């Protein structure tokens, strides 16, 4: 199985609660990512959603 990078489930839950409550984050996620990182993530997400790729 391939090791995955990303956010912990606790981070996602906390962000979800903050979003529901209308709490704005201190930093935008794009502040820490290069335009190449964002473009690659969008391309990968698009392939998974629209390309019918199977998850590993």
Secondary structure as UniProt FT lines:
FT   HELIX           9..21
FT   HELIX           29..31
FT   HELIX           35..50
//
